[in-house]
């Protein structure tokens, strides 16, 4: 039927024309809308904060007796300083003054602020890229920004329920004179004391020793902060290379999983370019020493100072062994298991060196970056001892 065919063609043509007009109109409106709105940031930090506070369940862990706890932690830090100074053979250039007792939400606020400084170079790169995007790129950027904000919030909210103490380095802060601060998340400390049946004063001293040692590591030896910041800048500077290699890393990971081959490196390491891998290994070696040495100090001085030290050690280790499966999965997915490994490897290294040559010899790691052990030496302490002339 010719007439039917003509009518069908006209309807199809009209539909196509309407689609073109509607599409053009929609595109015009979207361009107007995109032009009137600021380009999205790489991470929606407000979204991160809201999600983080919700995940942290901060309302279930209120702060009690803040003023009293603030005074207590200040005294514990002041008590720790001369003990650590005597063991390390060095004094702080300034007393520790920036001490904060936080609830979970306050800890999230402080860390998100630090993350914004840390991510600033990546935000600048993202702005350059998004400036070249069309309207759809802008809209997708908004979605990605919100998704990254949700992911960041979920991560920091999960951590906020577990962190006890923290030394904030203020890395890559726009203020070069900004010194680090000590944070104590009191609701979490109170909860762990109750769960494990620990003496609260001893447990708080145990934590204060660890965190105050971090202050010594970075403030008494300024090169450590400079060295760490330089590595971090180099790592972030390779972000373009990482993006180019990302698909290769994922392909390699999937291939190994499908073939049932053991993954001898962490999935995060598989995502790195060779240049980033070299920097990452140096960062890992530094943080292994930093964390391991703090644990060593906590154990040596704590063992002499705290009546319930053995009980604290035993019950904390038991708790770590009974870590829920969901927490194990979270640690693996987020790379937190690398940090836990840093504690163990670094502490074993320091203990082996002290046992072989004494604390004074072990303290040589703080003389300069060339004295730092490599990851190979951390796993085989005798190599570092031999390199240091031992």
N, C-alpha and C positions, 0 to 999 in steps of 0.2 A: 504493500500500500504506500504509494508515493506521498500522499498527504500526511499520513502518519509519520513517515520518515522525516518530512520537512518540519512538522510540528515538534518532533522529538529533537531534531537538530537545533531548532530555535530555542527550545527549553534548555538544552545543554549549553548553547552559546550564552543565553541570558544568565544561567547559573555561573558559568565561568566568568562572565563580565562582573556579576555581583561579587564573586569571590575576589576578583582582582581589585575592585573598588573597595570592598570591605577590608581586604588585606592592606591596601595602600592607606586607608583611613586609620586602621589599627596601628600601622607602622608610624604614621604621622603623630598619633596620640602618644605612642610609646616613646618616640624620639623627643617630643615635647616634655613628656614626664621625666625621661632620663636626663634631659638637659636641665631640668629644674631641680634635680636632686643631686646631692653630692655623690661622688663615686664611692662605692662601698669599700670599707676597710677589709684587710685580709681576714681579720678576726673580729666578730661582733663581741666586743668586750662586755657590754651590758648583758648580752645573752649569756656569756660565760659566767658572769657574776650571779645572775639569777638562777641558772641551772646549778652552779656550784653550791650556793647556799641551800637550795632545795635538796640536793643529793647529800650534803653534809649532815642533814637533820640537826642543824644547829639549835633549833628550838627544843630539842630533847636533851641538850647538854648546856644548860645555862652556866654563866659565870657566877661563882659564889665567893664572897670575901676577897674581891680583887685587890684592895689596898693591902690587906694582910699578906696575900700571896706575893704581891709585888715586892714588898719589903723582904719577905723570906728569900725570894730568888736573888735579890740584890746581895743579900748577906751570903748566900751560897756561892755566888760568883766571886765575891770578894774573898771568901775563904779558899776558893779553888786557885786563885791567881798565884799566890806565893808557892803553893805546892807544885803547880805545873812549872813555874819559873825555875824552881830548884832542880826539877828533874830534867828540864830541857836546857838549863844553863843559859837562859836569856830572859830579859824582862820586857814587858810591853812598853811601847813608847808612850802610851796613855792608858789610864785605867779604863775598864769596861764600864761605860755609862749608859749606853742605849740598850736597856733591858725592858722587854715588854711582856706582860702576861695577857694572853689573848684567849678569846673564845674561838670557835671554829670559823664563824663568819668574819671575824677580824683578821684571822690568819689568811683567809681567802683574799680579802681586800689587799693585804700587804703583798701577797705573792702575785696577784694579778697586776699590781702596779709594777712589780719587778719584772714580770714577764713582758709587759708593754715596752719597757726600756730594752729588754733583751731582744724583742722581736722588731724593734724600730728599723734596723737595716733591711729586714725582709719586707716590712710594710712599705718602705720607700721603693724597693724593687717592684713590689706588687702595684703600687701607684703608677709607676712608669709603664708597666705592662697594660694595666686596665685603661690607661689614657688612650691607648691605641685600639681599644675594643669598640665594637659597635654597640647598638642598643641591646642586642641580645646578650652580648658579653657583659654589659652592665647589670642586666637583670640576673644572669647566672651568677655574677659576682656577688650579688646580694644574697642569693640562696646559699652559695658556698660560704660566705661570711657567717651566716647564721648557723650553718652546719658545723663549721669549725668552732664557733662560739659554744655550741652545745657540747661538742667533743671536749673542748678545753674545760668547760664547766664540769662535765661528768668526771674528768680526770682529777681536777683539783678538789672537787667535792668529796670524792672517794678518799683522797689522801688526807683531807681535813678531818676525817673521822679516825685517822690512825696516827698522825704525826704527834710526837710528844714535844720535841724541842728542835730548834733550827737556828743556824747561824746564817744570816742573810748577808751575802757578800756585797750586794749592790752592784753586780756585774754590769758593765757597759752603761752605767748610769750617766746621764748628761752632766752630773756634778762630779768632777774628778776627785774632789775632796771628801766625797761621801764615804764614810766608814760603815762597816757592816753593823748589824744589830742582832741581838739575841732575842729569840721568841720562845716562849714556853706556853704551850696550849694546855692550859690548866684543866679544863673539863676532861680531856683525854687522859691526862696523868692521873686525875682522881679516879677515873673509871678503871684504869689498869691496876692501880693500887688495890681497889676493892675486889676486882676479879681475881687477882693473884694472891691476895692476902698479904701484902707487903707493908713494911714500915714506911709510912709516907715521907718522913723526913730523910731517911736513908735513900729512898728511891729518887727523890728530887735532887739530892746531892750527887747521886750516880749520874743522873742526866746532866746536871750542871757541869760536872767534870768533863764530860764528853764535848759539850757545846763550847765551853770556855777554852778547851784545847784547840778547837777550830779558830778561835780568835787569835791565839798565839801563832798558829801556823801561817795565818795570812797577814797579821798585823806586826808581829815581831820580825818577820822575814818578808819585807815588801815585795821582793822579787817574785814570790809565789803568786800573789794577786796579778802582777803584771804578766807573768808567764801564762797564767790561766786565761786572762783576758785576751792575750795575743793569739792563743790557740783557738779561742772561741771566735774571734774576728776572722781568722783564717778559715775556720769551718763554715761559718755563715757565708763568707765570700765565695765558697765553692758551690753555693746553692744551685746555680745554673747548671753546673756539671751534674749535680745530683738529679735534677729534673730530667736531663738527657739520658741518664743511666737508669732511671726508675723502672722503666719497662723491662730492661735487661735483668735487673735484680729480681723483680717479681717472677719473670720467666724461669730464672734459675731456681728460685725457691719452689715454684710449682713443679718443675721438672724433678727435683729431688724428692718431693713429697710423693709424686705419682710413682716414681721408681722405687720408693721405699728406702732410699739412701739416707743414712744418718746426716743430719744437718749439724756440721761441726762448728758453725758460726751462728751467732744470734741473727734473727731475721732482720733486725735493724742494720747490722753490719752488711747484710746482703744488698741493702738499698743504697750503699755508699759507693761513690766513685773511688778509684785507687788513691787519689790525693786525699779525699776525705777520710778514707780508711786509715791512712798513715797519721793524720791529725787526731782522729778518734782514738787510736791506740795510745798516743801520747797523753791525751786527756784522761783515758782510762787508767793509765799508769799513775798519773798524778793523783787522781781521786782515790785510787786504791791505797796509796801511801797516806793521803790526808785522812781518810776514814779509818784505815787500819791503825795508824798511829794514835788517833783519838781513842779508839777502843783499847789499845794497849795502855794508854795513860789511865783511862777509866778503870781498867782492871788492876793495874799496879797500885795506884794511889787509893782507889776504892777498896781494894783488898786490905790495905793497912788502916784505912780510916773508918770504914763502915762496919758496925757489928753484924749487920744482916747481909753482908756482901754475898756470901756463898748462897744464901737463900734467894737473893735477887737474881743472881746469875742462873741458878738452876731453874727457877720458875719462868724466867724470860725465855730461856732456851726451850723449855717444854712447850711454851705457848707458840714459839716459832715452828716447832715440829708438828703442832696440831693446827697449822694454818688452814683455813677452809679452802676447798677446791676452787671456789669462785675467786678467792684472793690470789691463789696461785696463777689462775688463768689471767687475772688482771695484771699481775706482775709481769707475766710473760708477754702479754700483748702490748704493754706500755713501756717495756724495757726496764721496769723497776727491779727485775731480777738481776740485771747487770749491776745495779747499785748494791744489792744485797751480796753479790759475789765480791764486790770491791771490799766490803767489810771483812769478809772471810779471808780473801787472798792477801790483802794488805796487812791484816793483823798477824797472819801466819808468817809473813815475811819479816815483820818487825820482831816478832818473838824469836824467830830463828837467828836473826842477826844479834839480838841482845844476848841470847843464850851462848852464841859462839864468841862474840867479841865485846859484849857489854853495851850499856845504854849510851855511853859517850860516843862509841863508834857508830851506833845506829843514828845518832843525832847528826851525823855528817850529811844526811840526806837534805838537810835544810841549808847547806852552805851555798847552793846555787843550782841552776837547772842541770848543769853537767853532772851533778852528783846524784840526780834522781835515778832510780832503777828503771829499767825498761820492763815491759810486761814479761819478757822472757826471764829477766833477772828476778822479778817478783815471784815467779813460779819456781825458780831455782836460786835461792838466796846466796849460795856459795859463789855463783858467778859474780854477783855484785860485790861481795866481800873481796874476791880476788882482784876485781877491777879497782877497788879502793885501796889496794895494797895490803890486804889482809891475808 
